[in-house]
């Protein structure tokens, strides 16, 4: 999933280490994008279930 525009596609991953969004052209290391997506998922969970 693109952290810039939210576009989700396997086409965004030309190889294991590279993320390049086919929607907006955003480019980053795949691990960086993965970490952002994990962080966002955690924030959604926190917002849905306030401690
Ligand atoms: Zn994008």
mmCIF file of the protein (N, C-alpha, C, O) and its ligand, coordinates in Angstrom:
data_MODEL
# 
_entry.id   MODEL 
# 
loop_
_entity.id 
_entity.type 
_entity.pdbx_number_of_molecules 
1 polymer     1 
2 non-polymer 1 
# 
_entity_poly.entity_id                      1 
_entity_poly.type                           'polypeptide(L)' 
_entity_poly.nstd_linkage                   no 
_entity_poly.nstd_monomer                   no 
_entity_poly.pdbx_seq_one_letter_code       
;(UNK)(UNK)(UNK)(UNK)(UNK)(UNK)(UNK)(UNK)(UNK)(UNK)(UNK)(UNK)(UNK)(UNK)(UNK)(UNK)
(UNK)(UNK)(UNK)(UNK)(UNK)(UNK)(UNK)(UNK)(UNK)(UNK)(UNK)(UNK)(UNK)(UNK)(UNK)(UNK)
(UNK)(UNK)(UNK)(UNK)(UNK)(UNK)(UNK)(UNK)(UNK)(UNK)(UNK)(UNK)(UNK)(UNK)(UNK)(UNK)
(UNK)(UNK)(UNK)
;
_entity_poly.pdbx_seq_one_letter_code_can   XXXXXXXXXXXXXXXXXXXXXXXXXXXXXXXXXXXXXXXXXXXXXXXXXXX 
_entity_poly.pdbx_strand_id                 A 
# 
loop_
_entity_poly_seq.entity_id 
_entity_poly_seq.num 
_entity_poly_seq.mon_id 
_entity_poly_seq.hetero 
1 1  UNK n 
1 2  UNK n 
1 3  UNK n 
1 4  UNK n 
1 5  UNK n 
1 6  UNK n 
1 7  UNK n 
1 8  UNK n 
1 9  UNK n 
1 10 UNK n 
1 11 UNK n 
1 12 UNK n 
1 13 UNK n 
1 14 UNK n 
1 15 UNK n 
1 16 UNK n 
1 17 UNK n 
1 18 UNK n 
1 19 UNK n 
1 20 UNK n 
1 21 UNK n 
1 22 UNK n 
1 23 UNK n 
1 24 UNK n 
1 25 UNK n 
1 26 UNK n 
1 27 UNK n 
1 28 UNK n 
1 29 UNK n 
1 30 UNK n 
1 31 UNK n 
1 32 UNK n 
1 33 UNK n 
1 34 UNK n 
1 35 UNK n 
1 36 UNK n 
1 37 UNK n 
1 38 UNK n 
1 39 UNK n 
1 40 UNK n 
1 41 UNK n 
1 42 UNK n 
1 43 UNK n 
1 44 UNK n 
1 45 UNK n 
1 46 UNK n 
1 47 UNK n 
1 48 UNK n 
1 49 UNK n 
1 50 UNK n 
1 51 UNK n 
# 
loop_
_struct_asym.id 
_struct_asym.entity_id 
A 1 
B 2 
# 
loop_
_chem_comp.id 
_chem_comp.type 
_chem_comp.mon_nstd_flag 
UNK 'L-peptide linking' . 
ZN  non-polymer         . 
# 
_pdbx_entity_nonpoly.entity_id   2 
_pdbx_entity_nonpoly.name        ? 
_pdbx_entity_nonpoly.comp_id     ZN 
# 
_pdbx_nonpoly_scheme.asym_id         B 
_pdbx_nonpoly_scheme.entity_id       2 
_pdbx_nonpoly_scheme.mon_id          ZN 
_pdbx_nonpoly_scheme.ndb_seq_num     1 
_pdbx_nonpoly_scheme.pdb_seq_num     101 
_pdbx_nonpoly_scheme.auth_seq_num    101 
_pdbx_nonpoly_scheme.pdb_mon_id      ZN 
_pdbx_nonpoly_scheme.auth_mon_id     ZN 
_pdbx_nonpoly_scheme.pdb_strand_id   A 
_pdbx_nonpoly_scheme.pdb_ins_code    . 
# 
loop_
_atom_site.group_PDB 
_atom_site.id 
_atom_site.type_symbol 
_atom_site.label_atom_id 
_atom_site.label_alt_id 
_atom_site.label_comp_id 
_atom_site.label_asym_id 
_atom_site.label_entity_id 
_atom_site.label_seq_id 
_atom_site.pdbx_PDB_ins_code 
_atom_site.Cartn_x 
_atom_site.Cartn_y 
_atom_site.Cartn_z 
_atom_site.occupancy 
_atom_site.B_iso_or_equiv 
_atom_site.pdbx_formal_charge 
_atom_site.auth_seq_id 
_atom_site.auth_comp_id 
_atom_site.auth_asym_id 
_atom_site.auth_atom_id 
_atom_site.pdbx_PDB_model_num 
ATOM   1   N  N  . UNK A 1 1  ? 0.843   -1.200 0.000   1.00 0.00 ? 1   UNK A N  1 
ATOM   2   C  CA . UNK A 1 1  ? 0.000   0.000  0.000   1.00 0.00 ? 1   UNK A CA 1 
ATOM   3   C  C  . UNK A 1 1  ? 0.878   1.249  0.000   1.00 0.00 ? 1   UNK A C  1 
ATOM   4   O  O  . UNK A 1 1  ? 1.813   1.358  0.793   1.00 0.00 ? 1   UNK A O  1 
ATOM   5   N  N  . UNK A 1 2  ? 0.573   2.187  -0.891  1.00 0.00 ? 2   UNK A N  1 
ATOM   6   C  CA . UNK A 1 2  ? 1.367   3.409  -0.991  1.00 0.00 ? 2   UNK A CA 1 
ATOM   7   C  C  . UNK A 1 2  ? 1.092   4.331  0.199   1.00 0.00 ? 2   UNK A C  1 
ATOM   8   O  O  . UNK A 1 2  ? -0.067  4.633  0.481   1.00 0.00 ? 2   UNK A O  1 
ATOM   9   N  N  . UNK A 1 3  ? 2.155   4.793  0.916   1.00 0.00 ? 3   UNK A N  1 
ATOM   10  C  CA . UNK A 1 3  ? 1.953   5.706  2.048   1.00 0.00 ? 3   UNK A CA 1 
ATOM   11  C  C  . UNK A 1 3  ? 1.564   7.116  1.597   1.00 0.00 ? 3   UNK A C  1 
ATOM   12  O  O  . UNK A 1 3  ? 1.110   7.923  2.408   1.00 0.00 ? 3   UNK A O  1 
ATOM   13  N  N  . UNK A 1 4  ? 1.737   7.408  0.334   1.00 0.00 ? 4   UNK A N  1 
ATOM   14  C  CA . UNK A 1 4  ? 1.426   8.752  -0.169  1.00 0.00 ? 4   UNK A CA 1 
ATOM   15  C  C  . UNK A 1 4  ? -0.033  8.871  -0.609  1.00 0.00 ? 4   UNK A C  1 
ATOM   16  O  O  . UNK A 1 4  ? -0.711  9.836  -0.256  1.00 0.00 ? 4   UNK A O  1 
ATOM   17  N  N  . UNK A 1 5  ? -0.514  7.898  -1.374  1.00 0.00 ? 5   UNK A N  1 
ATOM   18  C  CA . UNK A 1 5  ? -1.847  8.029  -1.973  1.00 0.00 ? 5   UNK A CA 1 
ATOM   19  C  C  . UNK A 1 5  ? -2.780  6.889  -1.598  1.00 0.00 ? 5   UNK A C  1 
ATOM   20  O  O  . UNK A 1 5  ? -3.973  6.947  -1.898  1.00 0.00 ? 5   UNK A O  1 
ATOM   21  N  N  . UNK A 1 6  ? -2.252  5.836  -0.937  1.00 0.00 ? 6   UNK A N  1 
ATOM   22  C  CA . UNK A 1 6  ? -3.103  4.732  -0.493  1.00 0.00 ? 6   UNK A CA 1 
ATOM   23  C  C  . UNK A 1 6  ? -3.362  3.681  -1.555  1.00 0.00 ? 6   UNK A C  1 
ATOM   24  O  O  . UNK A 1 6  ? -4.097  2.723  -1.318  1.00 0.00 ? 6   UNK A O  1 
ATOM   25  N  N  . UNK A 1 7  ? -2.769  3.853  -2.713  1.00 0.00 ? 7   UNK A N  1 
ATOM   26  C  CA . UNK A 1 7  ? -2.961  2.867  -3.781  1.00 0.00 ? 7   UNK A CA 1 
ATOM   27  C  C  . UNK A 1 7  ? -2.301  1.550  -3.382  1.00 0.00 ? 7   UNK A C  1 
ATOM   28  O  O  . UNK A 1 7  ? -1.132  1.526  -2.996  1.00 0.00 ? 7   UNK A O  1 
ATOM   29  N  N  . UNK A 1 8  ? -3.049  0.465  -3.476  1.00 0.00 ? 8   UNK A N  1 
ATOM   30  C  CA . UNK A 1 8  ? -2.536  -0.851 -3.107  1.00 0.00 ? 8   UNK A CA 1 
ATOM   31  C  C  . UNK A 1 8  ? -2.541  -1.753 -4.329  1.00 0.00 ? 8   UNK A C  1 
ATOM   32  O  O  . UNK A 1 8  ? -3.590  -1.993 -4.925  1.00 0.00 ? 8   UNK A O  1 
ATOM   33  N  N  . UNK A 1 9  ? -1.364  -2.256 -4.703  1.00 0.00 ? 9   UNK A N  1 
ATOM   34  C  CA . UNK A 1 9  ? -1.248  -3.140 -5.855  1.00 0.00 ? 9   UNK A CA 1 
ATOM   35  C  C  . UNK A 1 9  ? 0.062   -3.899 -5.777  1.00 0.00 ? 9   UNK A C  1 
ATOM   36  O  O  . UNK A 1 9  ? 1.073   -3.356 -5.331  1.00 0.00 ? 9   UNK A O  1 
ATOM   37  N  N  . UNK A 1 10 ? 0.048   -5.159 -6.209  1.00 0.00 ? 10  UNK A N  1 
ATOM   38  C  CA . UNK A 1 10 ? 1.311   -5.885 -6.273  1.00 0.00 ? 10  UNK A CA 1 
ATOM   39  C  C  . UNK A 1 10 ? 2.236   -5.282 -7.315  1.00 0.00 ? 10  UNK A C  1 
ATOM   40  O  O  . UNK A 1 10 ? 3.442   -5.527 -7.292  1.00 0.00 ? 10  UNK A O  1 
ATOM   41  N  N  . UNK A 1 11 ? 1.678   -4.492 -8.231  1.00 0.00 ? 11  UNK A N  1 
ATOM   42  C  CA . UNK A 1 11 ? 2.503   -3.799 -9.225  1.00 0.00 ? 11  UNK A CA 1 
ATOM   43  C  C  . UNK A 1 11 ? 3.378   -2.732 -8.576  1.00 0.00 ? 11  UNK A C  1 
ATOM   44  O  O  . UNK A 1 11 ? 4.340   -2.262 -9.184  1.00 0.00 ? 11  UNK A O  1 
ATOM   45  N  N  . UNK A 1 12 ? 3.046   -2.346 -7.335  1.00 0.00 ? 12  UNK A N  1 
ATOM   46  C  CA . UNK A 1 12 ? 3.850   -1.365 -6.612  1.00 0.00 ? 12  UNK A CA 1 
ATOM   47  C  C  . UNK A 1 12 ? 5.183   -1.959 -6.146  1.00 0.00 ? 12  UNK A C  1 
ATOM   48  O  O  . UNK A 1 12 ? 6.059   -1.228 -5.683  1.00 0.00 ? 12  UNK A O  1 
ATOM   49  N  N  . UNK A 1 13 ? 5.336   -3.265 -6.266  1.00 0.00 ? 13  UNK A N  1 
ATOM   50  C  CA . UNK A 1 13 ? 6.546   -3.939 -5.794  1.00 0.00 ? 13  UNK A CA 1 
ATOM   51  C  C  . UNK A 1 13 ? 7.244   -4.621 -6.961  1.00 0.00 ? 13  UNK A C  1 
ATOM   52  O  O  . UNK A 1 13 ? 7.054   -5.817 -7.182  1.00 0.00 ? 13  UNK A O  1 
ATOM   53  N  N  . UNK A 1 14 ? 8.054   -3.869 -7.715  1.00 0.00 ? 14  UNK A N  1 
ATOM   54  C  CA . UNK A 1 14 ? 8.750   -4.459 -8.861  1.00 0.00 ? 14  UNK A CA 1 
ATOM   55  C  C  . UNK A 1 14 ? 9.735   -5.543 -8.444  1.00 0.00 ? 14  UNK A C  1 
ATOM   56  O  O  . UNK A 1 14 ? 10.014  -6.453 -9.224  1.00 0.00 ? 14  UNK A O  1 
ATOM   57  N  N  . UNK A 1 15 ? 10.270  -5.459 -7.220  1.00 0.00 ? 15  UNK A N  1 
ATOM   58  C  CA . UNK A 1 15 ? 11.079  -6.541 -6.668  1.00 0.00 ? 15  UNK A CA 1 
ATOM   59  C  C  . UNK A 1 15 ? 10.992  -6.491 -5.146  1.00 0.00 ? 15  UNK A C  1 
ATOM   60  O  O  . UNK A 1 15 ? 10.321  -5.625 -4.586  1.00 0.00 ? 15  UNK A O  1 
ATOM   61  N  N  . UNK A 1 16 ? 11.668  -7.416 -4.486  1.00 0.00 ? 16  UNK A N  1 
ATOM   62  C  CA . UNK A 1 16 ? 11.508  -7.596 -3.050  1.00 0.00 ? 16  UNK A CA 1 
ATOM   63  C  C  . UNK A 1 16 ? 11.892  -6.347 -2.256  1.00 0.00 ? 16  UNK A C  1 
ATOM   64  O  O  . UNK A 1 16 ? 11.292  -6.060 -1.220  1.00 0.00 ? 16  UNK A O  1 
ATOM   65  N  N  . UNK A 1 17 ? 12.894  -5.605 -2.739  1.00 0.00 ? 17  UNK A N  1 
ATOM   66  C  CA . UNK A 1 17 ? 13.457  -4.512 -1.949  1.00 0.00 ? 17  UNK A CA 1 
ATOM   67  C  C  . UNK A 1 17 ? 12.917  -3.147 -2.344  1.00 0.00 ? 17  UNK A C  1 
ATOM   68  O  O  . UNK A 1 17 ? 13.188  -2.155 -1.667  1.00 0.00 ? 17  UNK A O  1 
ATOM   69  N  N  . UNK A 1 18 ? 12.161  -3.085 -3.423  1.00 0.00 ? 18  UNK A N  1 
ATOM   70  C  CA . UNK A 1 18 ? 11.775  -1.788 -3.973  1.00 0.00 ? 18  UNK A CA 1 
ATOM   71  C  C  . UNK A 1 18 ? 10.275  -1.593 -3.941  1.00 0.00 ? 18  UNK A C  1 
ATOM   72  O  O  . UNK A 1 18 ? 9.516   -2.498 -4.287  1.00 0.00 ? 18  UNK A O  1 
ATOM   73  N  N  . UNK A 1 19 ? 9.844   -0.404 -3.522  1.00 0.00 ? 19  UNK A N  1 
ATOM   74  C  CA . UNK A 1 19 ? 8.445   -0.017 -3.637  1.00 0.00 ? 19  UNK A CA 1 
ATOM   75  C  C  . UNK A 1 19 ? 8.361   1.150  -4.600  1.00 0.00 ? 19  UNK A C  1 
ATOM   76  O  O  . UNK A 1 19 ? 9.060   2.150  -4.439  1.00 0.00 ? 19  UNK A O  1 
ATOM   77  N  N  . UNK A 1 20 ? 7.505   1.020  -5.601  1.00 0.00 ? 20  UNK A N  1 
ATOM   78  C  CA . UNK A 1 20 ? 7.265   2.138  -6.499  1.00 0.00 ? 20  UNK A CA 1 
ATOM   79  C  C  . UNK A 1 20 ? 5.788   2.146  -6.856  1.00 0.00 ? 20  UNK A C  1 
ATOM   80  O  O  . UNK A 1 20 ? 5.288   1.222  -7.498  1.00 0.00 ? 20  UNK A O  1 
ATOM   81  N  N  . UNK A 1 21 ? 5.090   3.204  -6.432  1.00 0.00 ? 21  UNK A N  1 
ATOM   82  C  CA . UNK A 1 21 ? 3.650   3.274  -6.609  1.00 0.00 ? 21  UNK A CA 1 
ATOM   83  C  C  . UNK A 1 21 ? 3.293   3.501  -8.071  1.00 0.00 ? 21  UNK A C  1 
ATOM   84  O  O  . UNK A 1 21 ? 3.796   4.427  -8.707  1.00 0.00 ? 21  UNK A O  1 
ATOM   85  N  N  . UNK A 1 22 ? 2.432   2.657  -8.589  1.00 0.00 ? 22  UNK A N  1 
ATOM   86  C  CA . UNK A 1 22 ? 1.977   2.835  -9.971  1.00 0.00 ? 22  UNK A CA 1 
ATOM   87  C  C  . UNK A 1 22 ? 0.881   3.905  -10.048 1.00 0.00 ? 22  UNK A C  1 
ATOM   88  O  O  . UNK A 1 22 ? 0.509   4.344  -11.136 1.00 0.00 ? 22  UNK A O  1 
ATOM   89  N  N  . UNK A 1 23 ? 0.365   4.321  -8.879  1.00 0.00 ? 23  UNK A N  1 
ATOM   90  C  CA . UNK A 1 23 ? -0.681  5.334  -8.847  1.00 0.00 ? 23  UNK A CA 1 
ATOM   91  C  C  . UNK A 1 23 ? -0.117  6.747  -8.897  1.00 0.00 ? 23  UNK A C  1 
ATOM   92  O  O  . UNK A 1 23 ? -0.556  7.573  -9.697  1.00 0.00 ? 23  UNK A O  1 
ATOM   93  N  N  . UNK A 1 24 ? 0.882   7.025  -8.015  1.00 0.00 ? 24  UNK A N  1 
ATOM   94  C  CA . UNK A 1 24 ? 1.385   8.400  -7.899  1.00 0.00 ? 24  UNK A CA 1 
ATOM   95  C  C  . UNK A 1 24 ? 2.878   8.508  -8.174  1.00 0.00 ? 24  UNK A C  1 
ATOM   96  O  O  . UNK A 1 24 ? 3.402   9.619  -8.248  1.00 0.00 ? 24  UNK A O  1 
ATOM   97  N  N  . UNK A 1 25 ? 3.571   7.398  -8.327  1.00 0.00 ? 25  UNK A N  1 
ATOM   98  C  CA . UNK A 1 25 ? 4.988   7.427  -8.642  1.00 0.00 ? 25  UNK A CA 1 
ATOM   99  C  C  . UNK A 1 25 ? 5.888   7.493  -7.422  1.00 0.00 ? 25  UNK A C  1 
ATOM   100 O  O  . UNK A 1 25 ? 7.108   7.561  -7.568  1.00 0.00 ? 25  UNK A O  1 
ATOM   101 N  N  . UNK A 1 26 ? 5.309   7.476  -6.198  1.00 0.00 ? 26  UNK A N  1 
ATOM   102 C  CA . UNK A 1 26 ? 6.104   7.501  -4.979  1.00 0.00 ? 26  UNK A CA 1 
ATOM   103 C  C  . UNK A 1 26 ? 7.039   6.295  -4.949  1.00 0.00 ? 26  UNK A C  1 
ATOM   104 O  O  . UNK A 1 26 ? 6.632   5.175  -5.257  1.00 0.00 ? 26  UNK A O  1 
ATOM   105 N  N  . UNK A 1 27 ? 8.315   6.539  -4.569  1.00 0.00 ? 27  UNK A N  1 
ATOM   106 C  CA . UNK A 1 27 ? 9.298   5.474  -4.575  1.00 0.00 ? 27  UNK A CA 1 
ATOM   107 C  C  . UNK A 1 27 ? 10.028  5.453  -3.248  1.00 0.00 ? 27  UNK A C  1 
ATOM   108 O  O  . UNK A 1 27 ? 10.408  6.506  -2.737  1.00 0.00 ? 27  UNK A O  1 
ATOM   109 N  N  . UNK A 1 28 ? 10.232  4.266  -2.676  1.00 0.00 ? 28  UNK A N  1 
ATOM   110 C  CA . UNK A 1 28 ? 10.911  4.117  -1.397  1.00 0.00 ? 28  UNK A CA 1 
ATOM   111 C  C  . UNK A 1 28 ? 11.388  2.677  -1.267  1.00 0.00 ? 28  UNK A C  1 
ATOM   112 O  O  . UNK A 1 28 ? 11.017  1.802  -2.049  1.00 0.00 ? 28  UNK A O  1 
ATOM   113 N  N  . UNK A 1 29 ? 12.236  2.455  -0.239  1.00 0.00 ? 29  UNK A N  1 
ATOM   114 C  CA . UNK A 1 29 ? 12.597  1.077  0.066   1.00 0.00 ? 29  UNK A CA 1 
ATOM   115 C  C  . UNK A 1 29 ? 11.380  0.343  0.607   1.00 0.00 ? 29  UNK A C  1 
ATOM   116 O  O  . UNK A 1 29 ? 10.614  0.886  1.404   1.00 0.00 ? 29  UNK A O  1 
ATOM   117 N  N  . UNK A 1 30 ? 11.212  -0.894 0.167   1.00 0.00 ? 30  UNK A N  1 
ATOM   118 C  CA . UNK A 1 30 ? 10.022  -1.663 0.537   1.00 0.00 ? 30  UNK A CA 1 
ATOM   119 C  C  . UNK A 1 30 ? 9.910   -1.822 2.050   1.00 0.00 ? 30  UNK A C  1 
ATOM   120 O  O  . UNK A 1 30 ? 8.801   -1.829 2.584   1.00 0.00 ? 30  UNK A O  1 
ATOM   121 N  N  . UNK A 1 31 ? 11.038  -1.952 2.752   1.00 0.00 ? 31  UNK A N  1 
ATOM   122 C  CA . UNK A 1 31 ? 10.990  -2.098 4.207   1.00 0.00 ? 31  UNK A CA 1 
ATOM   123 C  C  . UNK A 1 31 ? 10.473  -0.826 4.870   1.00 0.00 ? 31  UNK A C  1 
ATOM   124 O  O  . UNK A 1 31 ? 9.773   -0.892 5.880   1.00 0.00 ? 31  UNK A O  1 
ATOM   125 N  N  . UNK A 1 32 ? 10.813  0.322  4.312   1.00 0.00 ? 32  UNK A N  1 
ATOM   126 C  CA . UNK A 1 32 ? 10.326  1.592  4.854   1.00 0.00 ? 32  UNK A CA 1 
ATOM   127 C  C  . UNK A 1 32 ? 8.813   1.684  4.705   1.00 0.00 ? 32  UNK A C  1 
ATOM   128 O  O  . UNK A 1 32 ? 8.107   2.052  5.644   1.00 0.00 ? 32  UNK A O  1 
ATOM   129 N  N  . UNK A 1 33 ? 8.327   1.350  3.526   1.00 0.00 ? 33  UNK A N  1 
ATOM   130 C  CA . UNK A 1 33 ? 6.886   1.379  3.282   1.00 0.00 ? 33  UNK A CA 1 
ATOM   131 C  C  . UNK A 1 33 ? 6.178   0.365  4.190   1.00 0.00 ? 33  UNK A C  1 
ATOM   132 O  O  . UNK A 1 33 ? 5.114   0.650  4.739   1.00 0.00 ? 33  UNK A O  1 
ATOM   133 N  N  . UNK A 1 34 ? 6.779   -0.818 4.339   1.00 0.00 ? 34  UNK A N  1 
ATOM   134 C  CA . UNK A 1 34 ? 6.185   -1.832 5.205   1.00 0.00 ? 34  UNK A CA 1 
ATOM   135 C  C  . UNK A 1 34 ? 6.073   -1.350 6.638   1.00 0.00 ? 34  UNK A C  1 
ATOM   136 O  O  . UNK A 1 34 ? 5.062   -1.586 7.300   1.00 0.00 ? 34  UNK A O  1 
ATOM   137 N  N  . UNK A 1 35 ? 7.132   -0.659 7.131   1.00 0.00 ? 35  UNK A N  1 
ATOM   138 C  CA . UNK A 1 35 ? 7.116   -0.140 8.495   1.00 0.00 ? 35  UNK A CA 1 
ATOM   139 C  C  . UNK A 1 35 ? 6.028   0.914  8.661   1.00 0.00 ? 35  UNK A C  1 
ATOM   140 O  O  . UNK A 1 35 ? 5.346   0.952  9.685   1.00 0.00 ? 35  UNK A O  1 
ATOM   141 N  N  . UNK A 1 36 ? 5.867   1.765  7.659   1.00 0.00 ? 36  UNK A N  1 
ATOM   142 C  CA . UNK A 1 36 ? 4.817   2.788  7.720   1.00 0.00 ? 36  UNK A CA 1 
ATOM   143 C  C  . UNK A 1 36 ? 3.450   2.128  7.776   1.00 0.00 ? 36  UNK A C  1 
ATOM   144 O  O  . UNK A 1 36 ? 2.578   2.561  8.528   1.00 0.00 ? 36  UNK A O  1 
ATOM   145 N  N  . UNK A 1 37 ? 3.264   1.093  6.989   1.00 0.00 ? 37  UNK A N  1 
ATOM   146 C  CA . UNK A 1 37 ? 1.964   0.425  6.965   1.00 0.00 ? 37  UNK A CA 1 
ATOM   147 C  C  . UNK A 1 37 ? 1.676   -0.259 8.294   1.00 0.00 ? 37  UNK A C  1 
ATOM   148 O  O  . UNK A 1 37 ? 0.537   -0.244 8.760   1.00 0.00 ? 37  UNK A O  1 
ATOM   149 N  N  . UNK A 1 38 ? 2.696   -0.863 8.916   1.00 0.00 ? 38  UNK A N  1 
ATOM   150 C  CA . UNK A 1 38 ? 2.520   -1.486 10.228  1.00 0.00 ? 38  UNK A CA 1 
ATOM   151 C  C  . UNK A 1 38 ? 2.176   -0.423 11.263  1.00 0.00 ? 38  UNK A C  1 
ATOM   152 O  O  . UNK A 1 38 ? 1.289   -0.617 12.095  1.00 0.00 ? 38  UNK A O  1 
ATOM   153 N  N  . UNK A 1 39 ? 2.895   0.712  11.205  1.00 0.00 ? 39  UNK A N  1 
ATOM   154 C  CA . UNK A 1 39 ? 2.624   1.809  12.134  1.00 0.00 ? 39  UNK A CA 1 
ATOM   155 C  C  . UNK A 1 39 ? 1.183   2.302  11.987  1.00 0.00 ? 39  UNK A C  1 
ATOM   156 O  O  . UNK A 1 39 ? 0.484   2.509  12.979  1.00 0.00 ? 39  UNK A O  1 
ATOM   157 N  N  . UNK A 1 40 ? 0.760   2.483  10.765  1.00 0.00 ? 40  UNK A N  1 
ATOM   158 C  CA . UNK A 1 40 ? -0.605  2.966  10.543  1.00 0.00 ? 40  UNK A CA 1 
ATOM   159 C  C  . UNK A 1 40 ? -1.631  1.968  11.063  1.00 0.00 ? 40  UNK A C  1 
ATOM   160 O  O  . UNK A 1 40 ? -2.635  2.362  11.657  1.00 0.00 ? 40  UNK A O  1 
ATOM   161 N  N  . UNK A 1 41 ? -1.390  0.697  10.847  1.00 0.00 ? 41  UNK A N  1 
ATOM   162 C  CA . UNK A 1 41 ? -2.320  -0.321 11.347  1.00 0.00 ? 41  UNK A CA 1 
ATOM   163 C  C  . UNK A 1 41 ? -2.404  -0.250 12.862  1.00 0.00 ? 41  UNK A C  1 
ATOM   164 O  O  . UNK A 1 41 ? -3.481  -0.408 13.437  1.00 0.00 ? 41  UNK A O  1 
ATOM   165 N  N  . UNK A 1 42 ? -1.245  -0.008 13.523  1.00 0.00 ? 42  UNK A N  1 
ATOM   166 C  CA . UNK A 1 42 ? -1.229  0.119  14.974  1.00 0.00 ? 42  UNK A CA 1 
ATOM   167 C  C  . UNK A 1 42 ? -1.994  1.345  15.441  1.00 0.00 ? 42  UNK A C  1 
ATOM   168 O  O  . UNK A 1 42 ? -2.706  1.290  16.443  1.00 0.00 ? 42  UNK A O  1 
ATOM   169 N  N  . UNK A 1 43 ? -1.850  2.452  14.722  1.00 0.00 ? 43  UNK A N  1 
ATOM   170 C  CA . UNK A 1 43 ? -2.557  3.680  15.091  1.00 0.00 ? 43  UNK A CA 1 
ATOM   171 C  C  . UNK A 1 43 ? -4.065  3.497  14.930  1.00 0.00 ? 43  UNK A C  1 
ATOM   172 O  O  . UNK A 1 43 ? -4.839  3.990  15.751  1.00 0.00 ? 43  UNK A O  1 
ATOM   173 N  N  . UNK A 1 44 ? -4.479  2.803  13.895  1.00 0.00 ? 44  UNK A N  1 
ATOM   174 C  CA . UNK A 1 44 ? -5.907  2.534  13.697  1.00 0.00 ? 44  UNK A CA 1 
ATOM   175 C  C  . UNK A 1 44 ? -6.444  1.711  14.862  1.00 0.00 ? 44  UNK A C  1 
ATOM   176 O  O  . UNK A 1 44 ? -7.524  1.989  15.383  1.00 0.00 ? 44  UNK A O  1 
ATOM   177 N  N  . UNK A 1 45 ? -5.689  0.708  15.264  1.00 0.00 ? 45  UNK A N  1 
ATOM   178 C  CA . UNK A 1 45 ? -6.111  -0.126 16.395  1.00 0.00 ? 45  UNK A CA 1 
ATOM   179 C  C  . UNK A 1 45 ? -6.210  0.715  17.671  1.00 0.00 ? 45  UNK A C  1 
ATOM   180 O  O  . UNK A 1 45 ? -7.161  0.571  18.440  1.00 0.00 ? 45  UNK A O  1 
ATOM   181 N  N  . UNK A 1 46 ? -5.215  1.602  17.898  1.00 0.00 ? 46  UNK A N  1 
ATOM   182 C  CA . UNK A 1 46 ? -5.224  2.426  19.093  1.00 0.00 ? 46  UNK A CA 1 
ATOM   183 C  C  . UNK A 1 46 ? -6.450  3.353  19.098  1.00 0.00 ? 46  UNK A C  1 
ATOM   184 O  O  . UNK A 1 46 ? -7.109  3.526  20.123  1.00 0.00 ? 46  UNK A O  1 
ATOM   185 N  N  . UNK A 1 47 ? -6.739  3.945  17.926  1.00 0.00 ? 47  UNK A N  1 
ATOM   186 C  CA . UNK A 1 47 ? -7.864  4.869  17.839  1.00 0.00 ? 47  UNK A CA 1 
ATOM   187 C  C  . UNK A 1 47 ? -9.189  4.142  18.019  1.00 0.00 ? 47  UNK A C  1 
ATOM   188 O  O  . UNK A 1 47 ? -10.144 4.706  18.553  1.00 0.00 ? 47  UNK A O  1 
ATOM   189 N  N  . UNK A 1 48 ? -9.246  2.880  17.572  1.00 0.00 ? 48  UNK A N  1 
ATOM   190 C  CA . UNK A 1 48 ? -10.488 2.114  17.667  1.00 0.00 ? 48  UNK A CA 1 
ATOM   191 C  C  . UNK A 1 48 ? -10.716 1.598  19.087  1.00 0.00 ? 48  UNK A C  1 
ATOM   192 O  O  . UNK A 1 48 ? -11.855 1.402  19.511  1.00 0.00 ? 48  UNK A O  1 
ATOM   193 N  N  . UNK A 1 49 ? -9.600  1.377  19.827  1.00 0.00 ? 49  UNK A N  1 
ATOM   194 C  CA . UNK A 1 49 ? -9.706  0.814  21.169  1.00 0.00 ? 49  UNK A CA 1 
ATOM   195 C  C  . UNK A 1 49 ? -8.905  1.657  22.157  1.00 0.00 ? 49  UNK A C  1 
ATOM   196 O  O  . UNK A 1 49 ? -7.835  1.234  22.594  1.00 0.00 ? 49  UNK A O  1 
ATOM   197 N  N  . UNK A 1 50 ? -9.398  2.837  22.516  1.00 0.00 ? 50  UNK A N  1 
ATOM   198 C  CA . UNK A 1 50 ? -8.627  3.715  23.413  1.00 0.00 ? 50  UNK A CA 1 
ATOM   199 C  C  . UNK A 1 50 ? -8.371  3.045  24.755  1.00 0.00 ? 50  UNK A C  1 
ATOM   200 O  O  . UNK A 1 50 ? -9.283  2.490  25.368  1.00 0.00 ? 50  UNK A O  1 
ATOM   201 N  N  . UNK A 1 51 ? -7.111  3.104  25.209  1.00 0.00 ? 51  UNK A N  1 
ATOM   202 C  CA . UNK A 1 51 ? -6.735  2.449  26.454  1.00 0.00 ? 51  UNK A CA 1 
ATOM   203 C  C  . UNK A 1 51 ? -7.224  3.165  27.644  1.00 0.00 ? 51  UNK A C  1 
ATOM   204 O  O  . UNK A 1 51 ? -6.982  2.729  28.770  1.00 0.00 ? 51  UNK A O  1 
HETATM 205 ZN ZN . ZN  B 2 .  ? 0.944   6.337  -4.443  1.00 0.00 ? 101 ZN  A ZN 1 
# 
